[in-house]
Amino acid sequence: MKITLLTYLEKEDADEYDVVVDQVAEALKGAGHKPSILGVHGDVNKLVSGLRRRKPDLVFNLMEMFGKNIRGDVAVAGLLELLGVSFTGGGPGELYLRQDKGLAKKVLAFEKILYPDFAVFSQDDMETGGNLRMPLFVKPLRTDASIGISGAKSLVRNGAAMMKQVLSIHENLKDSALAEEYIEGREFYVGVLGNGTAKAFPPIEMDFSGLPEGAPHVLDSKAKWAENSAEFKGTKSVMASVSDEVRARLQEVSLSAYRALRVRDYGRVDLRLTETGDIYVIEVNANCYLERTGEFAVAAEAAGIPYESLVNQIAELAIERHKQAT
């Protein structure tokens, strides 16, 4: 197949260009496909003309934002649908559903899937989803990659601290704020692959043992991006060491959340396991990060799916889904 990898950065931007693009391209090429890379940063005309020129059989959608719009992946998926192009991962509806964390929690509630009680603070309104108890974790409603999350500031223990963080999100990120009960416990990530008969991978656990004493056990923006910080150096993901029974429960909950939020082709579910054995769904990530050493690919490898096979299975799932839809 002719497969166009759609990314939001140009390769000339060497400081920012994501290695995952070349990794996915190499995996597709190794299977006999003909990959090309279309880097578009906020130019709709370039996106449309690039696709029309290439006439791909499939778009491998790696867009996480569009221009400076960190929520532009929803619009890009909608444009791909309007153009009648087959593409991997979620459509605009599915991406919006998982992106709006408050709305996603309402869907989980309908499906009787456990999640932290929460409240949403928009610029001019408040919407509660339960009787909240301190401490609370306050984060942007619709951003990913730990943007706007600081462990020390985001974990609040009184109303004044909560409102300070809410207002900071309003002013700095122009987003609503989500305040949810902080779930004390172990943090796991479970990758899921497939559509009708989806498969859950072995769980990955986030190891917080290297954090400074007293630091909140959360993966904030420093832990993800600031390589010289104590947070980055003090956290690492490892294959989870859990009993067969716990592993099965983590995978079962993840599959339920994956299906409830209509995730397509592949995704990752973030969970917390309490000392009492309760499993809470914290977040569901559609179109999750596909870098070779990332949690999703590592978990796939543990499930017996090498990276090259993983990438090509995602492409095949998207093609098959598109054929069924048309």
N, C-alpha and C positions, 0 to 999 in steps of 0.2 A: 504493500500500500504506500501511497504518498501521504506522509504524515507531517503536518506542520506543528511545531512546538511553539505555542504562543506564550511569550514572556513579556513582562512589563519593563525590562531594562535592556538597553543595547549592549552588545558585547564590547563595544568601545569603552563603556563605563567600567573599566577593569576593576576599580575599587569596590564596585557594587554588584557586578554581574554574578549571578548565583551559579555555583558549580553544578547544581542539580540539573540545569538545562543540558549541559554537555553529557552528563551521566545518563540521562534519559535518552538523548539522541543516540549515544553509543549502544545502549541496550536495544533500541529499535533497529539500528543498523545491523547489529549482530544477528538479528532474526530475519534479515533479508528485506526489511522495509527501507523506504527512501525518505529519511527525515530531513526537514529544513527548519530553520529557526527564524521566527518573525518576532523581532523585538519592538514593542510599541510602548511609548511612554506618554500617554495622554493625547494621542493623535488619532481620532476616529477615522479620518479619511485614509490615513496610512494603514490602519488595521483592515479596513474594508478592501482597499485596492490590493494590499498584500495577499489577502485570501483569494481574491478574484484572479490574481495573476498566477498563484500557485495551484488553484483548483485541487485542494487536498481531499483525499478520501476520508481523512479524519484529522481533527485538531486535537492535539494533546494540550489541554488547557492548564497552563502553569501560572495564570494571571492571579496575583494576590491583591492587586490594587490597580488603579488606572490614573496615571498622572499623579497628582497629589491627593487624590481621593482614595483613602485607605479602604473604603467600602465599595469601590468601583468594580470589584469582581462580579457583583450581582448584575450590574448593567452590561458588562462584557458578555456574560452568559446569555442574557436576553438578546443581545445583538447577534450572537452566534445562532440562536434559535430563529430569529427573523431572517437570517441569511440562508437558513435551511442546511446548515453545516453540521455534520456529525461531530460531537466533541466529548471528551472524557469528563467524568465527574458530574457535579450537580448542575441543574438548570437554575434559572433566576429564582424560582419559587423555593426550591430546596435550599439554595445558598442563603436566601433571606431568612428562612425559617431557622436555620441553625445559627445564623449571625445574630439575630435578635434573641439574646439569651433569656429575656423574660418570656417571650412568646414560646421559646423552646421548652421552658419549664412548665408552661401551661399544657403543652402537648404531653409531656412526661406525666403530669398529674392525671390527665385523662386516661393514660395507659397504666396508671397505678405503679409507676416507676419512681423509686425514692430519689429525692433531690433536696437540697437545702431550701428552707423557707426564705423568702426574699421580698424585697420592695424595690420598685423602679422609681427613680426620681428624674423626671424630665425637667425641662427648663421652667415649665409652668404648672406642673401637676405631680402628684404622687400616687402610685398604684401599688397596693400591698398584695402579697401572695402568701400571707401567713402571719402568725404572731411571733415577731422576731425577738430573739434573745441575744444579748451581747455574749461574746464578741462577734462583730460582723466583719465581713470582708467586702470592701467597696472597690468596684472596678468599673471601667466603661462598659456600657451595655452592648456595643456592637463592634468592638475592636478586637484584634487577635494579637498573637505573638507577644503577649504580656505588655503591650503598649499601655502606658498609664498606670501600671501596677508597681508599687514600691512596698516591699514587705513591711517595713516599719510604719509607713503611713497608711497603707491600705487596710491593715488589720486594726480595727478601732474598737475601743472598749467603753465609749460613752457617746452620748448624742452630739456633743460639741465637736468631737473629733470626726464623727461620721459626717456632719454637715460641712465641715471644712474640706474633707476629701470629695464630697459630692460637688461642692462649688468649684473646686479645682478642676474636676473633670468637665463640668459645664463650660468653664472659661477657657481652658487650655486645649481641650480636645473637641469641643463643640458637640458633645455626645451626652446622652442621658447616662445616669449613674445607676448601677445595680448594686444594692446592698443585700448580701445573703449571709445566713448564719455560717460561721466558720466551723467546718467539720474537722475536729481533731482526729488524726489517724494516718494510716499509710496511704501513699498516693500511687495509683497505678494507671498505666496507659494500655489500652487493648486495641490493636489494629483489627479492622474487619475488611474482608475482600469479598465482593460478589454482589449479586442482586437478588434474584429469587431464592437461591440456595447459598446464602452468604456464609463465610467461614471466619471465625474469630481466631486470631493468633494467640500464642502464649503471652501472658501479661508481662509488661516492663514495669519496674518499680523505680520511682525517683528516690535516690538515697540522699537524705539531707544531713547525714551524720557529720559532714565536714564543715557545716555552718558554725559561726561563732555561737557560744553558749547564750541561750535566750533569744536567738534570732528566730522569727517565725518560719515554720516549715512550709514555705511557698516558693514557687519558681517565678520570681518577679523579673522585671526588665533587666536588672543588673545580672541576675543569675543566667539569663539567656544571652546577653549581648556584651556585657562589660568584662572582657577576658582577664583583666588585671584585678577585678574586684574579689573580695572574700566570698561573695555570694556565688560567683561563677566557679571559683576554685573549690567551693565547699559543697557543690551539688553534682551529682552524676546519675545517669540512668543505667540500671543493671537489669539483667533477667531476674524476674521475681522468684524468690524462693518461698513457695507456699505449698500447702497440701493440695492433693488432687481435688478435694472437695471445694476448697476455696477457689482454685483455678477455674473449675467448672462454673462456679457461681459468678465469678467475675466475667467470664466469657458469655454466660447466659444473659446477664444484665446488659452487657455491651451490645449483644445482638438485638435485644429488645429495644434499646434506645436508638440504635442504628436504623432499625425498621420504622420506629415511631416517627423519627424525624426525616424519613424518606431519603436517606443518604443513598447516592447512586455510585456504583462501581467500587469505591474504596473510601475509607474514613478511619478515624481514631476516636475512641471514647475515653475521657478522663474520669477517673473514679477515686473515691476515698473509702477506705475500709476502716471502720471504728473498732475499738477494743471489744465491743459487744457483738461484732460480726455483721453489723449493718453495712450495706454497700450503697453509697450515694453517687449518683451521676452528677459530676460537676460541669462537664461540657462535652458537646459532641462536635467533632471537627470533620466537616466534609472537605474533600480535596486536600487532605493533609500533606505535610511536607514529605517529599520523596527522596531526599538526599540519601546516598548509599549508607552512610553511617548513622542516620537518624533512627529514632525509636521504631517507626513503622517498618522500615526496611530490615532492621535488625530482628524484629519480631517475626517478620516473614521468613527470614533465613532460618530462624529457630523452628519454624513450622515446616521446613523442607522446601521453601520456595526461594531459590537464589534471586539476586537482584534483577538480572536480565529477564528471567521468567516472570517476575512480579510486574515489571513495567509492561511487558508484552501481554500479560493476562489482563491488565487494566485496559489496554487498547482493544483487546478482543471483546471484553465485556461491553465496552462502549459501542462498538460496531454491532454486536448482537442486539443490544438494547435498542439501538436506532432502527435496525431492521424490523424488530417486533413492533415498534411504534408506528412505522410507516407501512 
